[in-house]
Amino acid sequence: MKTPNLSRNCIHCSLVASLLVACLVLCSVAQAVETPAAPSLAGGNTATGDGALSSLTTGFYNSAFGFDALLVNTDASFNTGIGAGALLLNNANNNTAVGAGALLSNANGENNNAVGAFALFNNVSGNANNAYGREALGSNVDGGGNNAFGKWALLENVSGGGNTAIGDDALFNCNGNQNVAVGHGAGFLVTTGNNIIAIGAGVNGVSTQFGEVDDSCYIGNIYGAVISDIAAFVFVDADGKLGTGAVDAHGNKVTLPSPQAMLNEFLKEHRKNEEQQATIAQLKSGMEALTATVKEQAVQIQKVSAQLEATGSAPQVVANDQ
């Protein structure tokens, strides 16, 4: 598994922190100069902390706890911001941010949940995202319907949608759509691919032979793993469902041969194929030998014809007097 670029991430974290501090300082200075009146907090709103919900007008049932939490919110409703700068630029509905800088840049994205420092930090207009963990979905701007659970999960995603990443660094570099990764670092190498499934720690979601392929599935700890005995074969149907039994189109159970019988049949077919391949190889070798012989005979005939032409003689035909 490719490890995260820690130096780059440290720089990223420092930059993010610097931006947050600068933003909060500027907001604080602006407040100190303008000294706006404290909001009435009517309509079921709650605010605790300098600047929290200080721009509120007609929004209702918002809760802001922390320095400049929900600072810009005016008429949006049903938001909860807990932590310094949580939902600082928000003016949309139904968002929940818990953690310093969580959903800080959100302007009009709705139905987002961010839990963790700087989770969904850069989200502006993305909807229905769930980010749980430090900087989870931290670079997302307008992607929607993503689920990230774990530190740096889907960190580099900007516009991709419908992705699910469970585990630290899962789908770290992803900007594709409808991808699923479960496990520490799962899907780490997926970038622009779509509908790729990677299950298992370190299962990076990219083929060593074909590269990044859409609509593919990778599950760790299967290839090369040993088992004590053959209890059943696993089948897969056209819908991708796995199972050890089978039913017909009417839902009636179909009796399958025993695993050993199926294995024996498989081995029998395998041996049959090997024998057929051997026969084909022999026939091919015989044909090649025959072709070589014919070519050699043709060469000899050409030599004899040339000799006859050189001597000026022609083949004599002996008449049969009888």
C-alpha positions in Angstrom: 0.0 0.0 0.0 1.2 3.4 -0.8 1.7 5.4 2.4 0.3 8.9 2.7 2.6 11.7 2.0 3.0 12.8 5.6 5.1 15.9 4.8 2.5 17.1 2.3 -0.3 16.4 4.8 1.5 18.2 7.5 1.9 21.2 5.2 -1.8 20.8 4.3 -2.8 20.8 8.0 -0.6 23.8 8.7 -2.1 25.7 5.8 -5.6 24.8 6.9 -5.0 25.8 10.4 -3.4 29.1 9.3 -6.4 29.9 7.1 -8.8 29.1 10.0 -6.8 31.3 12.4 -6.6 34.1 9.9 -10.3 33.9 9.2 -11.2 33.8 12.8 -8.9 36.7 13.6 -10.4 38.8 10.8 -13.9 38.0 12.0 -12.9 38.9 15.5 -11.4 42.2 14.4 -14.5 43.1 12.3 -16.7 42.4 15.3 -14.5 44.5 17.6 -14.8 47.4 15.2 -18.5 47.1 14.3 -19.6 45.8 17.7 -22.9 44.4 16.4 -25.8 44.0 18.7 -26.3 40.5 20.2 -28.9 38.5 18.4 -32.3 38.0 20.1 -32.1 34.3 19.5 -35.7 34.0 19.0 -37.2 31.0 17.0 -35.6 28.3 19.1 -32.0 29.3 18.4 -29.1 28.8 20.8 -25.7 30.3 20.7 -22.7 30.2 23.1 -19.4 31.8 22.2 -18.0 35.0 20.7 -19.6 35.6 17.3 -21.7 32.5 17.4 -24.8 33.0 15.3 -24.1 36.7 15.4 -25.6 37.4 11.9 -28.9 35.5 12.5 -32.1 37.1 11.2 -35.0 34.8 10.5 -33.4 31.4 10.8 -34.8 29.1 13.4 -33.8 26.0 15.5 -30.0 26.6 15.0 -27.5 25.7 17.7 -24.0 27.3 17.7 -21.4 26.5 20.4 -17.9 27.9 19.9 -16.0 30.9 18.7 -17.6 32.2 15.4 -19.7 29.0 15.0 -22.4 29.7 12.4 -21.1 33.2 12.2 -22.6 34.1 8.8 -25.8 32.2 9.1 -28.8 34.6 8.6 -32.0 32.8 7.5 -31.0 29.2 7.4 -32.5 26.7 9.8 -31.9 23.4 11.6 -28.1 23.7 11.8 -25.8 22.7 14.6 -22.2 23.9 14.8 -20.0 22.9 17.7 -16.4 24.0 17.7 -14.4 27.1 16.7 -15.4 28.1 13.2 -17.8 25.2 12.8 -20.1 26.1 9.9 -18.6 29.6 9.9 -19.7 30.6 6.4 -22.9 28.6 6.3 -26.2 29.9 5.2 -27.9 26.6 4.2 -30.2 24.2 6.0 -29.9 20.9 7.9 -26.1 20.8 8.5 -24.3 19.4 11.5 -20.7 20.2 12.2 -18.8 19.0 15.3 -15.1 19.9 15.5 -12.9 23.0 15.0 -13.2 24.1 11.3 -15.7 21.4 10.5 -17.8 22.5 7.4 -16.1 25.9 7.8 -16.4 26.8 4.1 -19.9 25.5 3.6 -22.1 28.2 1.9 -25.2 26.5 0.4 -24.6 22.8 0.8 -27.4 21.0 2.8 -27.9 17.8 4.8 -24.2 17.4 5.5 -22.7 15.9 8.7 -19.1 16.5 9.7 -17.6 15.2 12.9 -13.9 15.8 13.4 -11.4 18.7 13.2 -11.6 20.2 9.7 -13.9 17.5 8.4 -15.6 18.7 5.2 -13.5 21.8 5.7 -13.6 23.0 2.0 -17.1 21.9 1.2 -19.0 24.8 -0.4 -22.1 23.3 -2.2 -21.9 19.6 -1.8 -25.0 18.0 -0.3 -25.8 14.9 1.8 -22.2 14.1 2.7 -21.2 12.3 5.9 -17.6 12.8 7.2 -16.4 11.3 10.5 -12.8 11.7 11.3 -10.0 14.3 11.2 -10.1 16.0 7.7 -12.4 13.3 6.4 -13.6 14.7 3.0 -11.5 17.7 3.8 -11.0 18.7 0.2 -14.5 18.2 -1.0 -16.1 21.2 -2.7 -19.2 20.2 -4.5 -19.3 16.4 -4.4 -22.5 14.9 -2.9 -23.7 11.7 -1.3 -20.2 10.7 0.0 -19.6 8.8 3.2 -16.2 8.9 4.8 -15.4 7.3 8.2 -11.9 7.5 9.3 -8.9 9.9 9.5 -8.2 11.3 6.0 -10.9 9.1 4.4 -11.7 10.5 1.0 -9.4 13.4 1.9 -8.5 14.4 -1.7 -12.0 14.1 -3.2 -13.2 17.4 -4.7 -16.2 16.6 -6.9 -16.8 12.9 -6.8 -20.1 11.6 -5.5 -21.7 8.5 -4.0 -18.4 7.2 -2.6 -18.2 5.2 0.6 -14.8 5.0 2.5 -14.5 3.2 5.8 -11.1 3.2 7.4 -8.2 5.6 7.9 -6.9 6.8 4.5 -9.6 4.8 2.6 -10.1 6.2 -0.9 -7.5 8.8 0.1 -6.9 10.0 -3.5 -10.3 9.3 -5.0 -12.2 11.7 -7.3 -14.4 9.2 -9.0 -17.9 8.1 -8.3 -19.8 5.3 -6.6 -16.6 3.6 -5.2 -16.6 1.6 -2.0 -13.6 0.9 0.2 -13.5 -0.9 3.5 -10.3 -1.2 5.5 -7.2 0.9 6.4 -5.9 2.4 3.2 -8.4 0.4 1.1 -8.8 1.9 -2.4 -5.8 4.1 -1.8 -4.7 4.1 -5.4 -8.2 4.8 -6.9 -8.2 8.2 -8.4 -10.8 8.8 -11.2 -12.3 5.3 -11.4 -16.0 4.5 -10.9 -17.8 1.7 -9.2 -14.6 0.1 -7.8 -14.9 -2.1 -4.7 -11.9 -2.6 -2.5 -12.3 -4.6 0.7 -9.5 -5.3 3.1 -6.6 -3.3 4.6 -4.2 -2.3 2.0 -6.3 -3.5 -0.9 -5.6 -0.6 -3.2 -8.3 -1.1 -5.8 -6.0 -1.1 -8.9 -5.0 -4.1 -11.0 -1.2 -4.7 -11.4 -1.9 -5.8 -15.0 -4.7 -3.6 -16.2 -4.4 -0.5 -13.9 -7.5 1.3 -12.7 -10.6 -0.4 -14.2 -14.2 0.7 -13.7 -16.8 -1.7 -12.3 -14.2 -4.0 -10.7 -14.0 -5.7 -7.3 -11.0 -6.5 -5.1 -11.3 -8.5 -1.9 -8.2 -9.3 0.2 -7.2 -12.6 1.8 -8.8 -14.8 -0.9 -6.1 -15.5 -3.5 -3.6 -18.0 -2.2 -5.4 -18.5 1.1 -5.6 -22.1 2.2 -8.6 -24.0 3.6 -8.8 -27.2 5.6 -11.4 -29.0 3.4 -13.8 -28.3 0.6 -17.1 -27.8 2.2 -18.9 -26.0 -0.7 -18.2 -24.0 -3.8 -19.2 -20.4 -3.8 -21.2 -19.3 -6.8 -22.1 -15.8 -8.2 -25.2 -14.9 -10.1 -25.8 -12.2 -12.7 -26.7 -9.7 -9.9 -23.4 -10.3 -8.2 -25.0 -12.2 -5.3 -22.8 -14.9 -3.7 -24.0 -18.2 -2.4 -23.4 -21.9 -2.0 -26.8 -23.0 -3.2 -28.9 -22.4 -6.2 -32.6 -22.1 -7.2 -34.4 -22.1 -10.5 -36.4 -19.2 -12.0 -39.3 -20.2 -9.8 -37.4 -20.1 -6.6 -37.2 -23.9 -6.2 -34.0 -25.2 -4.8 -31.8 -27.0 -7.3 -29.8 -30.0 -6.1 -26.2 -29.6 -7.0 -23.6 -32.4 -6.9 -21.4 -32.6 -3.9 -18.3 -30.3 -3.8 -16.1 -33.3 -4.3 -18.1 -34.6 -7.2 -18.0 -31.1 -8.7 -14.3 -30.9 -8.1 -13.8 -34.3 -9.8 -15.9 -33.2 -12.7 -13.8 -30.0 -13.0 -10.6 -32.0 -12.9 -12.0 -34.4 -15.4 -12.8 -31.6 -17.8 -9.4 -30.0 -17.1 -7.7 -33.3 -18.0 -9.9 -33.6 -21.1 -8.9 -30.1 -22.1 -5.2 -30.9 -21.6 -5.6 -34.1 -23.7 -7.3 -32.1 -26.4 -4.6 -29.5 -26.3 -1.9 -32.2 -26.6 -3.7 -33.8 -29.5 -4.0 -30.4 -31.2 -0.3 -29.9 -30.6 0.5 -33.3 -32.2 -1.7 -32.6 -35.2 -0.1 -29.2 -35.6 3.4 -30.7 -35.4 2.4 -33.4 -38.0 1.0 -30.7 -40.3 4.2 -28.7 -40.0 6.3 -31.8 -40.8 4.1 -32.7 -43.8 4.3 -29.1 -45.1 8.1 -29.2 -44.8 8.2 -32.5 -46.8 6.0 -31.1 -49.5 8.2 -28.0 -49.8 11.3 -30.2 -50.0 9.7 -32.4 -52.7 8.8 -29.2 -54.7 12.5 -28.1 -54.5 13.7 -31.5 -55.8 11.2 -31.4 -58.7 12.4 -27.9 -59.6 16.1 -29.2 -59.6 15.2 -32.2 -61.9 13.3 -29.9 -64.3 16.3 -27.5 -64.4 18.7 -30.4 -65.2 16.5 -31.7 -68.0 16.3 -28.3 -69.6 20.0 -27.9 -69.4 20.8 -31.2 -71.2 18.2 -30.5 -73.8 16.6 -33.9 -73.3 13.0 -34.6 -72.6 11.4 -37.5 -70.9 11.0 -40.5 -73.4 7.8 -42.4 -73.5 8.2 -46.0 -74.3 5.4 -47.3 -76.5 3.8 -50.5 -75.6 3.6 -52.7 -78.7 1.4 -55.2 -77.0 
